[in-house]
Amino acid sequence: MEIMSEHVNPARHFLKYFKHTCKKGLKFTAVKEEITGTFSADLITCGSADAAYADDVDSHRSTQGFLAKLLGAAIAWFSQTQKCVTLSTTEAELYALSDAIKDVMYIRSTLDYFEFP
């Protein structure tokens, strides 16, 4: 019986969580163009990356972050300490941009696979 309670408690926790969050989700929106009156469906409407140079006082590593939105809803993001020590703000920003580009390329290849324009 002990094994059973080990799995029942997490299941109860999940069901309680699901009960309170089942109406929540991502909200995708299309932008209506003023001139033509048609809806624009630019898939990635916003993507941004940033880095804070050497802000970890113990390891002197930079922190980087990234956010990509698809039709107004956040679909990919990260915030993490960079894997290497950078020597300048520019280098920290380039590492952040490099990791962001990897994520954008993955998103684009996934959208291509599902035949999105």
DSSP file (Angstrom, degrees, kcal/mol; ACC not computed):
  #  RESIDUE AA STRUCTURE BP1 BP2  ACC     N-H-->O    O-->H-N    N-H-->O    O-->H-N    TCO  KAPPA ALPHA  PHI   PSI    X-CA   Y-CA   Z-CA
    1    1 A M     >        0   0    0      0, 0.0     4,-1.8     0, 0.0     5,-0.2   0.000 360.0 360.0 360.0 -26.3    0.0    0.0    0.0
    2    2 A E  H  >  +     0   0    0      1,-0.2     4,-1.4     2,-0.2     0, 0.0   0.877 360.0  52.9 -63.8 -37.5    2.9    2.4    0.6
    3    3 A I  H  > S+     0   0    0      1,-0.2     4,-1.0     2,-0.2    -1,-0.2   0.888 105.6  55.9 -64.0 -38.4    3.8    2.4   -3.1
    4    4 A M  H >> S+     0   0    0      1,-0.2     4,-2.0     2,-0.2     3,-0.9   0.923 106.5  47.9 -61.4 -45.7    0.2    3.3   -3.9
    5    5 A S  H 3X S+     0   0    0     -4,-1.8     4,-1.7     1,-0.3    -1,-0.2   0.788 102.2  65.5 -68.2 -26.0    0.3    6.4   -1.7
    6    6 A E  H 3< S+     0   0    0     -4,-1.4    -1,-0.3     1,-0.2    -2,-0.2   0.842 114.0  31.1 -62.4 -32.5    3.6    7.4   -3.3
    7    7 A H  H <X S+     0   0    0     -4,-1.0     4,-1.6    -3,-0.9    -2,-0.2   0.710 113.0  61.9 -98.0 -25.4    1.8    7.9   -6.6
    8    8 A V  H  X S+     0   0    0     -4,-2.0     4,-2.7     2,-0.2     5,-0.2   0.914  99.4  54.3 -70.3 -43.0   -1.7    8.9   -5.3
    9    9 A N  H  X S+     0   0    0     -4,-1.7     4,-2.3     1,-0.2    -1,-0.2   0.925 110.4  45.0 -61.6 -46.5   -0.5   12.1   -3.6
   10   10 A P  H  > S+     0   0    0      0, 0.0     4,-2.5     0, 0.0    -1,-0.2   0.886 113.0  52.9 -63.3 -35.3    1.2   13.5   -6.8
   11   11 A A  H  X S+     0   0    0     -4,-1.6     4,-2.5     2,-0.2    -2,-0.2   0.915 109.8  47.6 -64.8 -41.8   -1.8   12.6   -8.8
   12   12 A R  H  X S+     0   0    0     -4,-2.7     4,-2.4     2,-0.2    -1,-0.2   0.907 111.1  51.6 -63.0 -42.0   -4.1   14.4   -6.4
   13   13 A H  H  X S+     0   0    0     -4,-2.3     4,-2.4    -5,-0.2    -2,-0.2   0.923 110.9  48.1 -60.6 -44.8   -1.8   17.4   -6.5
   14   14 A F  H  X S+     0   0    0     -4,-2.5     4,-3.2     2,-0.2     5,-0.2   0.926 111.3  49.5 -62.6 -45.5   -1.9   17.4  -10.4
   15   15 A L  H  X S+     0   0    0     -4,-2.5     4,-2.2     1,-0.2    -1,-0.2   0.882 111.4  49.2 -63.4 -38.2   -5.7   17.1  -10.5
   16   16 A K  H  X S+     0   0    0     -4,-2.4     4,-1.4     2,-0.2    -1,-0.2   0.924 113.5  46.7 -65.3 -44.2   -6.0   20.0   -8.0
   17   17 A Y  H  X S+     0   0    0     -4,-2.4     4,-1.2     1,-0.2     3,-0.3   0.929 112.8  49.5 -61.2 -46.6   -3.6   22.1  -10.1
   18   18 A F  H  X S+     0   0    0     -4,-3.2     4,-1.3     1,-0.2     3,-0.3   0.872 105.6  57.6 -63.3 -37.8   -5.4   21.2  -13.3
   19   19 A K  H  < S+     0   0    0     -4,-2.2    -1,-0.2     1,-0.2    -2,-0.2   0.884 112.5  40.3 -59.2 -39.8   -8.8   22.1  -11.8
   20   20 A H  H  < S+     0   0    0     -4,-1.4    -1,-0.2    -3,-0.3    -2,-0.2   0.638 124.3  36.3 -87.1 -14.8   -7.7   25.6  -11.1
   21   21 A T  H >< S+     0   0    0     -4,-1.2     3,-1.7    -3,-0.3    -2,-0.2   0.351  80.2 103.6-119.2   6.0   -5.7   26.2  -14.3
   22   22 A C  T 3< S+     0   0    0     -4,-1.3    -1,-0.1     1,-0.3    -3,-0.1   0.751  82.9  52.6 -65.8 -22.8   -7.8   24.4  -17.0
   23   23 A K  T 3  S+     0   0    0     -4,-0.2    -1,-0.3    -3,-0.1     2,-0.2   0.498  95.1  89.7 -88.8  -3.7   -9.2   27.7  -18.4
   24   24 A K    <   +     0   0    0     -3,-1.7     2,-0.3     0, 0.0    -3,-0.1  -0.570  49.4 124.4 -92.3 156.9   -5.7   29.2  -18.8
   25   25 A G        -     0   0    0     -2,-0.2     2,-0.3     2,-0.0    -2,-0.0  -0.980  59.8 -51.4 177.8-174.2   -3.6   29.0  -21.9
   26   26 A L        -     0   0    0     -2,-0.3     2,-0.7    47,-0.1    47,-0.1  -0.638  44.0-146.2 -81.7 139.1   -1.7   30.8  -24.6
   27   27 A K        -     0   0    0     -2,-0.3     2,-0.4    45,-0.1    -1,-0.0  -0.919  13.1-165.7-110.7 110.1   -3.6   33.6  -26.4
   28   28 A F        -     0   0    0     -2,-0.7     2,-0.4    44,-0.1    44,-0.2  -0.798  10.4-176.5 -94.8 134.2   -2.6   33.9  -30.0
   29   29 A T        -     0   0    0     42,-3.5     2,-0.3    -2,-0.4    44,-0.1  -0.967  18.9-144.0-132.1 147.7   -3.7   37.0  -31.8
   30   30 A A        -     0   0    0     -2,-0.4     2,-0.5    11,-0.1    11,-0.2  -0.836  24.6-123.2-104.9 149.1   -3.5   38.3  -35.4
   31   31 A V  E     -A   40   0A   0      9,-1.5     9,-3.6    -2,-0.3     2,-0.5  -0.802  17.4-136.4 -97.1 128.1   -2.9   42.0  -36.0
   32   32 A K  E     -A   39   0A   0     -2,-0.5     2,-0.3     7,-0.3     7,-0.2  -0.726  19.9-132.1 -85.1 124.4   -5.5   43.8  -38.2
   33   33 A E     >  -     0   0    0      5,-3.1     4,-1.5    -2,-0.5     5,-0.1  -0.588   5.8-144.4 -79.2 135.8   -3.8   46.1  -40.8
   34   34 A E  T  4 S+     0   0    0     -2,-0.3    -1,-0.1     2,-0.2    -2,-0.0   0.880  92.8  46.0 -66.7 -41.0   -5.3   49.5  -40.9
   35   35 A I  T  4 S+     0   0    0      1,-0.2    -1,-0.2     3,-0.1    -2,-0.0   0.956 125.8  23.8 -73.6 -51.7   -4.9   50.1  -44.7
   36   36 A T  T  4 S-     0   0    0      2,-0.1    -2,-0.2     1,-0.0    -1,-0.2   0.698  91.0-133.4 -91.3 -19.8   -6.1   46.8  -46.2
   37   37 A G     <  +     0   0    0     -4,-1.5     2,-0.2     1,-0.3    -3,-0.1   0.575  65.1 124.5  76.6   8.3   -8.4   45.7  -43.3
   38   38 A T        -     0   0    0     -5,-0.1    -5,-3.1    -6,-0.0     2,-0.5  -0.571  66.6-105.5 -97.5 164.6   -6.9   42.2  -43.5
   39   39 A F  E     -A   32   0A   0     -7,-0.2     2,-0.4    -2,-0.2    -7,-0.3  -0.766  26.0-143.7 -92.9 131.2   -5.3   40.3  -40.7
   40   40 A S  E     -A   31   0A   0     -9,-3.6    -9,-1.5    -2,-0.5     2,-0.1  -0.782   9.3-166.5 -91.8 134.2   -1.5   39.9  -40.7
   41   41 A A        +     0   0    0     -2,-0.4     2,-0.5   -11,-0.2     3,-0.1  -0.397  15.3 169.0-119.7  54.8   -0.2   36.6  -39.4
   42   42 A D        -     0   0    0      1,-0.2    29,-0.6   -11,-0.1     3,-0.2  -0.565  26.0-150.7 -64.1 119.6    3.5   37.4  -38.9
   43   43 A L  S    S+     0   0    0     -2,-0.5    28,-1.8     1,-0.2     2,-1.0   0.974  83.0  37.2 -67.8 -57.7    4.4   34.2  -37.0
   44   44 A I  E     +B   70   0B   0     26,-0.2    -1,-0.2     1,-0.2    26,-0.2  -0.810  68.1 170.5 -95.2 103.0    7.3   35.4  -34.8
   45   45 A T  E     +     0   0B   0     -2,-1.0     2,-0.3    24,-0.8    -1,-0.2   0.678  65.6  17.5 -87.1 -17.9    6.1   38.9  -33.9
   46   46 A C  E     +B   69   0B   0     23,-0.9    23,-3.0    -3,-0.1     2,-0.3  -0.954  56.4 167.1-156.4 132.5    8.8   39.5  -31.3
   47   47 A G  E     +B   68   0B   0     -2,-0.3     2,-0.3    21,-0.2    21,-0.2  -0.960  13.6 168.2-144.3 129.5   12.2   38.0  -30.5
   48   48 A S  E     -B   67   0B   0     19,-2.4    19,-2.2    -2,-0.3     2,-0.3  -0.997  13.5-170.5-145.5 148.7   14.7   39.6  -28.1
   49   49 A A  E     +B   66   0B   0     -2,-0.3     2,-0.3    17,-0.2    17,-0.2  -0.969   9.8 173.7-134.9 149.9   17.9   38.7  -26.3
   50   50 A D  E     -B   65   0B   0     15,-2.2    15,-2.7    -2,-0.3     2,-0.3  -0.984  11.5-158.9-152.4 158.5   19.9   40.5  -23.7
   51   51 A A  E     -B   64   0B   0     -2,-0.3     2,-0.6    13,-0.2    13,-0.2  -0.996  12.8-145.1-141.7 146.8   22.9   39.9  -21.4
   52   52 A A  E >   -B   63   0B   0     11,-3.0    11,-1.8    -2,-0.3     3,-0.9  -0.962  33.6-123.4-111.2 116.2   24.2   41.4  -18.2
   53   53 A Y  T 3  S-     0   0    0     -2,-0.6    36,-0.1     1,-0.2     9,-0.1  -0.413  73.9 -27.1 -69.5 124.1   27.9   41.5  -18.2
   54   54 A A  T 3  S+     0   0    0     -2,-0.2     8,-0.3     6,-0.2    -1,-0.2   0.799  81.0 149.8  47.1  45.7   29.7   39.7  -15.3
   55   55 A D    <   +     0   0    0     -3,-0.9     2,-0.8     6,-0.3     7,-0.2   0.586  45.1  88.2 -86.6  -8.5   26.9   40.2  -12.8
   56   56 A D     >  -     0   0    0      5,-1.8     4,-2.3     1,-0.2     5,-0.3  -0.811  64.6-162.0 -87.8 110.9   27.6   37.0  -10.9
   57   57 A V  T  4 S+     0   0    0     -2,-0.8    -1,-0.2     1,-0.2    -2,-0.0   0.765  83.3  49.5 -69.1 -25.6   30.1   38.2   -8.3
   58   58 A D  T  4 S+     0   0    0      1,-0.1    -1,-0.2    -3,-0.1    -2,-0.0   0.941 128.0  17.7 -79.0 -48.7   31.4   34.7   -7.4
   59   59 A S  T  4 S-     0   0    0      2,-0.1    -2,-0.2     0, 0.0    -1,-0.1   0.540  91.4-132.0-102.4  -8.0   32.1   33.3  -10.9
   60   60 A H     <  +     0   0    0     -4,-2.3    26,-0.3     1,-0.2     2,-0.3   0.778  57.0 146.3  59.0  29.0   32.2   36.6  -12.9
   61   61 A R        -     0   0    0     -5,-0.3    -5,-1.8    24,-0.1    -6,-0.3  -0.654  46.9-119.8 -93.8 154.0   29.9   35.0  -15.5
   62   62 A S        -     0   0    0     22,-0.5    20,-3.4    -8,-0.3     2,-0.4  -0.541  17.1-131.1 -89.4 156.7   27.3   37.0  -17.4
   63   63 A T  E     -BC  52  81B   0    -11,-1.8   -11,-3.0    18,-0.3     2,-0.3  -0.897  24.7-168.6-107.2 138.0   23.5   36.3  -17.3
   64   64 A Q  E     -BC  51  80B   0     16,-3.2    16,-2.5    -2,-0.4     2,-0.3  -0.910   5.9-172.5-127.8 155.4   21.6   36.1  -20.5
   65   65 A G  E     -BC  50  79B   0    -15,-2.7   -15,-2.2    -2,-0.3     2,-0.3  -0.976   2.6-173.3-144.9 157.8   17.9   36.0  -21.5
   66   66 A F  E     -BC  49  78B   0     12,-2.3    12,-1.8    -2,-0.3     2,-0.3  -0.993   2.4-174.2-151.5 145.3   15.8   35.4  -24.5
   67   67 A L  E     -BC  48  77B   0    -19,-2.2   -19,-2.4    -2,-0.3     2,-0.4  -0.983   1.0-174.6-143.9 131.7   12.1   35.6  -25.4
   68   68 A A  E     -BC  47  76B   0      8,-2.7     7,-2.5    -2,-0.3     8,-1.5  -0.994   8.8-160.8-125.8 135.4   10.3   34.7  -28.7
   69   69 A K  E     -BC  46  74B   0    -23,-3.0   -23,-0.9    -2,-0.4   -24,-0.8  -0.908   7.0-157.7-115.8 143.8    6.6   35.3  -29.3
   70   70 A L  E >  S-BC  44  73B   0      3,-3.0     3,-1.7    -2,-0.4   -26,-0.2  -0.971  82.4 -23.1-119.9 112.9    4.4   33.7  -31.8
   71   71 A L  T 3  S-     0   0    0    -28,-1.8   -42,-3.5   -29,-0.6    -1,-0.1   0.871 130.6 -46.9  51.3  41.2    1.3   35.8  -32.7
   72   72 A G  T 3  S+     0   0    0      1,-0.2     2,-0.4   -29,-0.2    -1,-0.3   0.323 117.9 104.9  90.6  -7.9    1.6   37.6  -29.4
   73   73 A A  E <  S-C   70   0B   0     -3,-1.7    -3,-3.0   -44,-0.1     2,-0.3  -0.900  75.0-115.4-111.0 136.2    2.1   34.6  -27.1
   74   74 A A  E     +C   69   0B   0     -2,-0.4    -5,-0.3    -5,-0.2     3,-0.1  -0.505  40.9 163.8 -67.8 125.7    5.4   33.6  -25.6
   75   75 A I  E     +     0   0B   0     -7,-2.5     2,-0.3     1,-0.3    -6,-0.2   0.597  62.2  25.2-118.3 -19.4    6.5   30.3  -27.0
   76   76 A A  E     +C   68   0B   0     -8,-1.5    -8,-2.7     2,-0.0    -1,-0.3  -0.993  64.7 147.1-148.6 139.1   10.2   30.1  -26.1
   77   77 A W  E     -C   67   0B   0     -2,-0.3     2,-0.3   -10,-0.2   -10,-0.2  -0.984  14.0-176.7-161.9 157.4   12.4   31.8  -23.5
   78   78 A F  E     -C   66   0B   0    -12,-1.8   -12,-2.3    -2,-0.3     2,-0.3  -0.975   9.7-171.4-155.5 154.3   15.4   31.2  -21.3
   79   79 A S  E     +C   65   0B   0     -2,-0.3     2,-0.3   -14,-0.2   -14,-0.2  -0.923  33.7 138.6-143.9 117.8   17.3   33.0  -18.6
   80   80 A Q  E     -C   64   0B   0    -16,-2.5   -16,-3.2    -2,-0.3     2,-0.3  -0.976  54.8 -92.8-156.3 162.8   20.6   31.5  -17.6
   81   81 A T  E     -C   63   0B   0     -2,-0.3   -18,-0.3   -18,-0.2    -2,-0.0  -0.658  53.8-106.9 -78.5 137.9   24.2   32.1  -16.6
   82   82 A Q        -     0   0    0    -20,-3.4    -1,-0.1    -2,-0.3     4,-0.0  -0.331  19.7-127.0 -67.9 151.3   26.5   31.9  -19.6
   83   83 A K  S    S+     0   0    0    -22,-0.1     2,-0.3     2,-0.0    -1,-0.1   0.680  88.1  39.2 -75.0 -18.7   28.7   28.9  -19.9
   84   84 A C  S    S-     0   0    0    -22,-0.1   -22,-0.5     0, 0.0     2,-0.5  -0.882  87.7-104.0-130.0 162.1   31.9   30.8  -20.2
   85   85 A V        -     0   0    0     -2,-0.3     2,-0.2   -24,-0.1   -24,-0.1  -0.743  38.3-150.9 -84.9 125.3   33.4   33.9  -18.8
   86   86 A T        -     0   0    0     -2,-0.5     3,-0.1   -26,-0.3    -4,-0.0  -0.644  11.9-145.7 -98.1 157.3   33.3   36.8  -21.2
   87   87 A L  S    S+     0   0    0     -2,-0.2     2,-0.3     1,-0.1    -1,-0.1   0.506  76.4  17.1-100.3  -6.4   35.7   39.7  -21.4
   88   88 A S  S  > S-     0   0    0      1,-0.1     4,-2.0     0, 0.0     5,-0.1  -0.978  75.5-106.9-156.8 166.4   33.4   42.5  -22.4
   89   89 A T  H  > S+     0   0    0     -2,-0.3     4,-2.5     1,-0.2     5,-0.2   0.893 119.0  55.1 -63.0 -40.4   29.8   43.5  -22.6
   90   90 A T  H  > S+     0   0    0      1,-0.2     4,-2.3     2,-0.2    -1,-0.2   0.915 107.4  48.5 -60.5 -44.1   29.9   43.1  -26.4
   91   91 A E  H  > S+     0   0    0      2,-0.2     4,-2.2     1,-0.2    -1,-0.2   0.897 111.0  50.6 -64.7 -40.2   31.1   39.5  -26.1
   92   92 A A  H  X S+     0   0    0     -4,-2.0     4,-2.0     1,-0.2    -2,-0.2   0.911 111.2  48.7 -63.2 -42.1   28.4   38.7  -23.5
   93   93 A E  H  X S+     0   0    0     -4,-2.5     4,-2.6     1,-0.2    -2,-0.2   0.882 109.9  52.2 -64.9 -38.6   25.7   40.2  -25.8
   94   94 A L  H  X S+     0   0    0     -4,-2.3     4,-2.4     2,-0.2    -2,-0.2   0.888 108.7  49.7 -66.8 -38.7   27.1   38.2  -28.8
   95   95 A Y  H  X S+     0   0    0     -4,-2.2     4,-2.2     2,-0.2    -1,-0.2   0.913 112.2  48.4 -64.3 -41.3   26.9   34.9  -26.8
   96   96 A A  H  X S+     0   0    0     -4,-2.0     4,-2.2     1,-0.2    -2,-0.2   0.919 112.6  48.2 -63.3 -43.5   23.3   35.7  -25.8
   97   97 A L  H  X S+     0   0    0     -4,-2.6     4,-2.6     2,-0.2    -2,-0.2   0.885 109.0  54.2 -64.4 -38.9   22.4   36.5  -29.4
   98   98 A S  H  X S+     0   0    0     -4,-2.4     4,-1.7     1,-0.2    -2,-0.2   0.924 110.5  45.0 -61.2 -45.8   24.1   33.3  -30.6
   99   99 A D  H  X S+     0   0    0     -4,-2.2     4,-1.6     1,-0.2    -1,-0.2   0.874 112.8  52.1 -66.7 -36.1   22.0   31.2  -28.2
  100  100 A A  H  X S+     0   0    0     -4,-2.2     4,-2.5     1,-0.2    -2,-0.2   0.904 107.0  52.5 -65.8 -40.7   18.8   33.1  -29.2
  101  101 A I  H  X S+     0   0    0     -4,-2.6     4,-2.7     1,-0.2    -1,-0.2   0.880 105.1  55.7 -63.3 -37.8   19.5   32.5  -32.9
  102  102 A K  H  X S+     0   0    0     -4,-1.7     4,-1.9     1,-0.2    -1,-0.2   0.920 109.8  46.1 -59.5 -43.2   19.8   28.8  -32.2
  103  103 A D  H  X S+     0   0    0     -4,-1.6     4,-2.5     2,-0.2    -2,-0.2   0.912 111.9  50.4 -66.6 -41.9   16.4   28.8  -30.6
  104  104 A V  H  X S+     0   0    0     -4,-2.5     4,-2.8     1,-0.2    -2,-0.2   0.902 109.3  51.6 -63.3 -40.4   14.9   30.9  -33.5
  105  105 A M  H  X S+     0   0    0     -4,-2.7     4,-2.3     2,-0.2    -1,-0.2   0.892 110.2  49.4 -63.4 -38.3   16.3   28.5  -36.1
  106  106 A Y  H  X S+     0   0    0     -4,-1.9     4,-2.1    -5,-0.2    -2,-0.2   0.917 111.5  48.7 -65.6 -43.0   14.8   25.6  -34.2
  107  107 A I  H  X S+     0   0    0     -4,-2.5     4,-2.6     1,-0.2    -2,-0.2   0.929 112.0  49.3 -61.8 -45.2   11.4   27.3  -34.1
  108  108 A R  H  X S+     0   0    0     -4,-2.8     4,-2.5     1,-0.2    -2,-0.2   0.904 110.7  49.1 -62.6 -41.7   11.6   28.1  -37.8
  109  109 A S  H  X S+     0   0    0     -4,-2.3     4,-2.0     2,-0.2    -1,-0.2   0.871 111.4  50.4 -67.2 -34.3   12.5   24.5  -38.7
  110  110 A T  H  X S+     0   0    0     -4,-2.1     4,-1.7     2,-0.2    -2,-0.2   0.919 111.5  47.3 -66.9 -43.1    9.6   23.3  -36.6
  111  111 A L  H  <>S+     0   0    0     -4,-2.6     5,-2.8     1,-0.2    -2,-0.2   0.883 111.4  51.7 -65.3 -37.7    7.2   25.7  -38.3
  112  112 A D  H ><5S+     0   0    0     -4,-2.5     3,-1.5     3,-0.2    -1,-0.2   0.898 106.0  54.9 -62.9 -40.1    8.6   24.6  -41.7
  113  113 A Y  H 3<5S+     0   0    0     -4,-2.0    -1,-0.2     1,-0.3    -2,-0.2   0.893 110.5  44.7 -60.4 -40.5    8.0   21.0  -40.7
  114  114 A F  T 3<5S-     0   0    0     -4,-1.7    -1,-0.3    -5,-0.1    -2,-0.2   0.320 118.4-116.1 -87.4   9.2    4.3   21.7  -40.0
  115  115 A E  T < 5 +     0   0    0     -3,-1.5    -3,-0.2     1,-0.2    -2,-0.1   0.826  56.3 159.8  61.6  38.8    4.1   23.8  -43.3
  116  116 A F      <       0   0    0     -5,-2.8    -1,-0.2    -6,-0.1    -2,-0.0  -0.640 360.0 360.0 -80.5 148.8    3.5   27.2  -41.7
  117  117 A P              0   0    0      0, 0.0    -1,-0.1     0, 0.0    -5,-0.1   0.520 360.0 360.0 -68.9 360.0    4.3   30.1  -44.0
